[in-house]
Amino acid sequence: MSSLWLFIYFPRLALESYFLSSDGSKPQLLLNPGSREVVQCNCLAERLGIKTGMSASTAYFLLEDAEIGIYDTHIEYENLQRLALTGYRYSAHVSLIAPDGLLLEVGTMLKLFNGLENYWQQLQQSFQRAGFTAVYAVAHTARAAETLARNQIPCCSTSADEVTNKLDALTVFQLDIETRLAQRLTSMGIHHYQQLRRLPRSELGYRFGKTLVHYLNTLEKDQTLQQSFVIPPHFRHQIDLLHEAESASHLRFPLKRLLQYLEQYLSARQLTAEQLFIKLIHRQRSPTILRIQAINGAWKYRDWQNLISIQLERTRLSEPVIALQLRAHHFRPQKQSARDLLKQHFPEQDKDQLLSILISRLGHEQVNTIRLTPDPRPQYASQLVSADMSAQFKKPEKHPQKLHYPVLLLAQPKPVNPQNYRLLSKPERIVTGRWLNGCHYRKDFFRAEIMAADHAHQIHWLSRRDDGNWFLEGVFA
């Protein structure tokens, strides 16, 4: 496949970024901070007669109720970076074309997606979930794809001739050239790109300069690659709320957007996160910090949403919230869940999900977990640690021997008669030196079935000491 480029144009990126926490039920206006003119508006405002470039006073006269925002380039660019993370799922080369576009190299991806049609559909679905208005155009050069998209002419074709036909219909004012130059061209009877591209380039350069010739060449021939977007090593994102949230339950919708961004970030880097810190910013008081933990990590927003919802239920706000900030910590590579030969999943993560839910509901200080220790003695081979410390012991301990400890260990071994048992295993010896608490410890352990009729099939854990005495140490489930 020859070079093929996809340009995604977000005509309302600044507006939709500013009103990210809004449900869009009201007309929305984004004003220039200097001139107070309308920079962007949503569809509801357009249907009521609002146009870009209109003064704020005129817009207020036409609208009874509207949400007003101030154009912020920082917020716009920050969300363009977030959208680039989604693009990484569909292309190895993603470039930011500020302030409101993404360029993706797609020619090398079509085999993976079984053709352009499948690629186009899957990509559109992903960006629609992000909640931004977008126009998509595919072309044989990056500049041609951008020109079509910015003129809101969708194009999904691998045919260079079809792309050229769409470009031919554009007027010179729709091309990325100066207005004064476009006016000079029309005064000479050149109104469309089709007329312009058929003229000798040497004469165009002589009359109108090398810049026009270079632009026409970039429409027709591939140029050097744009600088590729690099995924940042850390995740931190903030949303300013349009209305103060007086209860924690009102934070679910804006948090959902933040978690969707987090999922895109983790998916692009093939990572999971073990902890999230949510900063609830108040107008007067110090921020409220919520700490959410997922044992062994999570990356899908629904998994995090469940844990956060549980914690929000027990959160009481000291003051209304005006902004939210989300930070992710402790990354680790994503792992595929184990499957059997029939490709059925084993529920290996159930225990981790349960522990994460308990921590969210009860708090870190109320939940303990079990950790293995290097001590080989059964009574000391494990210990309880708080959930706060569990992250320090994620990796399993390596033990020189693997013993099958029973579910129930007796606090004090009980003397027994070995003739009442049938041994099921060979002896497993545990020996320690005097260096361990100043005591010498040596026992042989056996799995044994009790012979008594009223305890049929019950498996006990027996020990034999050097003096020949036998003791009951524990009971297997």
N, C-alpha and C positions, 0 to 999 in steps of 0.2 A: 504494500500500500504506500503510495506517495504521500508527501506531507499533507496533513489535514489538521485544521485548527478549529477550535470551538471558542467563541467569545460569548460570555454571559454578561449581559448589561442589566444593572439594577437601577431602574429609573427613579425609584423612590427610596433609595438606600438610606439617605440621611433622615428622611421623615420616619420611616419604619424603624430605624435604629433608635431614634429619640423616643418614640411612642411604643417601645417594645413591650412594656408592661400593661398597655392598654388593650381593651378588647375590640377597638375599632368601631364602636357603635355610634360615635359622634364624628362630625366633620373635624379634620385635623389640618392645621396650618403650621408650616415651618417658615419663620421669618428671618430675613437677613439682619444680623445684629446691628449693622450700621444704618442702612437705608430704610429698614422696617418694611421691606417689600416681601411678597410671598415668593419663597424659593421653591418649595414643593408643597403639594396638598394631596389628600387622599381622594378616592373616587366620589365619596359622599359630598365633599366640598366642591368638586368639579361639577357635579350634577346641579348644584345650587348656584353656579355661575362664577366660581372662583377660578382664576387663571394665574399662572406664574408671572411674576413681574408686577402684579396688582399691588397697590399700596395697602397697608394694614387697615387704614381707616375705611377704605372702600370695602374691604373684605368684612370688617365688623358690621358694616351697614347691611350687607347681604345675609349675614348669619345671625340667628338668634342665640345659638349656643355652640361653642366650638372648643376644641383643645388646642392651645397655642404653645408652640415651642420655638426655641432659638437655634438656628443652624450651628452645629458644632462639628468641625472637621475631625476632631479627635475621636468622637463617638462613631462617626461615619467610617473612619479608617480602621478602628478597632473591630467593627463588625465585618468589614471586608476581609480582615484577617481570619475571623471565625468562619466565614463562608469558604475561604480557601482551604480550610481543613476538610470540609465536605468534598471539595474538588479533588483532594488527594486520594479519595477512594476510586476515582475514575481516570486519573492521569498521573504519571510520574513527574510530569513537568507542569507546574501551575505558577502563573505569574500574576501579580497584582497590578492592575492597570488603574491607578488612582484617578478620580476618587470613587468610581462606582462600577468597575468592571473586573472580570477574571478572564484570563486567557489559558486554555488547556490544549496541550498537544494530544490529539486523539487518534491519529493515524496508526500508531503502534498498539492501540488498545482494542481495535475492532475484532480481532480474532478471539480475544479473551471473552468478549461480550456477544459473540456470534452475530456480528454485523452492526451497522449504524443504527438501525431501528430499535433494537433491544437496548443498545447503549443510550440512545436518546431518551427512551421511556424511563429507564432506571435512574438516570441522572436527574431528569425533571422531577420525578417523585421525591428524591432526596432533598432537592432544593426547595420544593414546595413545602415540605415539612419544616423547613427552617423559618418559614413565615415571611419571605420577602418576594415582592413582585420581580419577575425576571423575564428577559427576552433572550432567546438562544439562536445563534447562527453559526453554521459550519461552512467553512470555505477552504480553498486551497492555499491561501496565504492568511497570515494573522491579521494584516491590515484590512483585507476584504471582509473577514469575519466580523471585525470590530465595526466597520462601516455599516454593514447590514444590520447588526444588532442595535447600534445606536440610533438608527433610523427606524427601529422597531419592525424590521422585516425578518421574520423567522425563516431559517433555511436549514433543511435537513437533507443533504445530498452530498454524495461523493463525486458528482459530476462538475467539472470545472466550467463546462458550457452553461449549465443551469445557474451557477453562481454568477457568471458573466452576464447572463440575461437579466438577472435581478439587479445587478449593478448598473446595467445600461439604462434602466428606467429611472435612475436617480437624477435629480437636477443638480447643477453645479453648486447650488446653495446647500445641498445635503451632503456634499463632500467635505472632508476635513481641510478646507482651505480658507484663507481670509475672505471676509465678505467683500472687501474692496476688489480683490482679484476675481471673485465670482461675478461681480457687477461688470467688470471689464470684459469678461468672457461673454456674458449675455449681450453686451452692446455690440459684439462682433457676430452675434447669431449662434453662439455655442451655448445651448441650454441644458444639455444632458451629457452624462458621462459617455454614452455611446459615441457622440460626436467628438468628444475630447480625446478618447483613447485612439481614434483612427487618424488623428493628425500626426504629422512627422514630429518626433521628439526634439529634433535639432531646432526646428522653427519655433516650437513652444518654448524651448529654453532661451532662444534669442529674444522672443517677445515678452515672456513672462518670468524668466529667471529659472535657475536650476532647482529651486525648492519645489516648484510644481512638477517638474520632470521626475524628481526623486520620489515624490508622493505617488505619482502614477506607476512608477516602477515597483513600489512596495505593494501596490494593489495587485500586481500581476506576478511578482516573483518573490519567493521566500527570502527574507533577510536574516540577519543573525538572531539567535534566540534571545528573548527577554530574560532578565535575571529571574531565576526560579525562587519562589517563596520558600523560606526556611521555617520549619515549625519551631516555635519558641520552646525552651527547655522547661519552663514552668507554666502553670495555669493559674491565672487570677483574673476575674472578670467582675465588673460592678454594674448594677442597674439602679438608676435613680427612679424612684416611684413618682408617678404623676399625682397620686393622692396618698396622704398619710395612712398607713395601715395601723389600725388601733388594736387589732388582735392578731395572734400568730396564724390563725386559719386564713387570713387574707393574703398571706405571703405565698400560698401554694402556687398560684398562677405564675408570678414572676420567677419563682424558684424553678418551676418546670422549664422555663426558657434557659436559665443558667445551666441546669442539668443536661439539657439537650446539647448545649455548647460543649459541656464537659465530655459527653459521649463522643462527639465528633473529634475532639482533641485526643482522647484516649484511643479511639479507633484508628486515627491517622498514625499514631505512634506505636500501636499494638501493645498498649500498656493497660494495667489496671491500677487503681488508686486504693489505698487502704484507709485513708482518713480524709475527711473534708472539714474545713473550718468555714462556717457561715457567720459573717459579721453583720449584725443588724444595727444599722446606723441611725441614731436618734438626733433630734435637733438640739437638745440641751444636754442630756446625760451622756455618760460614756457608752460606747457600743456594747451590745450584748453579743457574746460569742457562743455559738453552738458548735459542738464537736461531734461529728458523726463518724463512726467507725464501721468498716466492713471487714470482718475477719477473712484473711487471705485475699482481700481485694475485690473490687467490682468496677465495671466500666459502663454498663448500660444504665441509662437514666432512670428506668422504671425500678431497678433494684435500689438505687439511691433514694428515689422518691418515696418508696415504702418506708425506709428507715427514717427519713426526715419527717414524714407525716406522723409517725409514732412520737417522735421527740417534740414536734410542734404541739401535739395534744397536751403535753405537760409543761409547756412554756407559757409563762405569764409575763407580758411586756410591761416594763416599768414606765414606758413612754412610747407614743406612736413611732413607727419606723418610717424613715424618709428615703432610705437607700439600702441595697443589699450588696454584699461582696462575697464571692465564693472563691476559696483557695483549695487546691488539691495537694496532698502530701503523700510521701512514701509510695513511689511508683514501683511496679514490678512487671515483668513480661506477662502477657496474656498466655494462658495455657488452655489447650483444647481438653474438654472433658473426656474421660475414658469411655470406650464403647466395647461391647462384645461383638462376636462375629455377625450378629443380626443387626448391628448398628443401633442398638438400643443404649441410651445413656444410663450410666450408673449414677445414683443420687449422691455423689461424693460431697457435694457442696451443702447438703441439707444441714449438717451440724454447724457449719460456718454461718449459714443464714440464720439459724436459730439463735446462735450466740450473738450475732449482730443485732437481731431484733430485741433480745433481752437487754443488751447494753443501751439501745435507743430508748426502751421503755423504762428501765430502772435506773440507768446511769452507770458509768464505769465503776464507781466506788461500791456498788451493790452486787457486782457480778464477779465471781471467781472462776478460774479455769485450772485444769490439772496440767502440771509440767513434769516431765521425766527428769530424774536427777542421775548423776553418775554413780550413786550409792547402789551396790548390787543387792543389799538386804531388802527383802520384800516390803517390810514396814516403812522403809525410808526411800524406796525407789521412785516415789512420786510425791509431789507437794502441791498445795493450792497456791495460786498466785492471782492477784487481782487482774481484771481485764485491762487495766492501765498498763500492766507490765507484759501482757501477752504478746504485744508486738515485738518485744525483745527476744522472744523464744519461738519465733515462727518456724525456724528450721528444726527438723527432728534431731534429737540427740543420737549420737552414734555409740552404741554399746557393744562391747566385745562379745557378748552372748545374748541370745534371745530366749527368754524364759516365758512360758505360758502361765502368767499369773491368773488366779481366779478372780471372779467378780467380787467376792466377799472374803476379806482377810480378818481373822480373829484378832482382837486386841491383845489377847494372851493365848499362846498355843495351849491346847488341851490334850492331856495324855490319852492314848488310845492303844488298843490291842491290835497288832497287824494281822492276826489270824481272822479278824472280822472283815478283812478287805481282800479284794483281788486286784493286784497291781496291773496297771494299764500302760505303764511307761518305764523306761530305764531311768536310773537315778540321774538327776541333774544337780551337780554339786556347786554350792556357793561358798567361797572361802575368802576371808579378809584377814589382813595382818593386824598386829596390835596397834599399828599406827592409826587405825580407825577408831576414834573415841577411846583408845587405850584398851580395847576388847578384841579378843580373838574369836572369830565367828567362822564355824564350819558345819554345814548341814548338807545332807542328801535329800532331795525332794522327789516325790513320786505323785503321779496321778493314779488314783485308786477308786474302784467301785465298791461301795459298801454292800455287804452280803445280807444284811438284815432284810426280812421280807417287807417290813413297813417302810423301809427306805430304799426300795428297789430302784436301780438305775441312777442313783444319786452319786455324783462324782465329787470326791474330796481331794484335798491337797495335803499330803502327809509329808512329814520330815523325819529323818532318822539322824540321831546325834551319834557322836563317837562312842558314847557309853552304851549304845544299843537300844536306847529308849526311843519310842515312836510318839509323835504328836500330830494332832490335827491343826493345820495352819490356816486352811480356808476352804471354801465351798465354791465349786464351779456352777454356773447357771445351767 
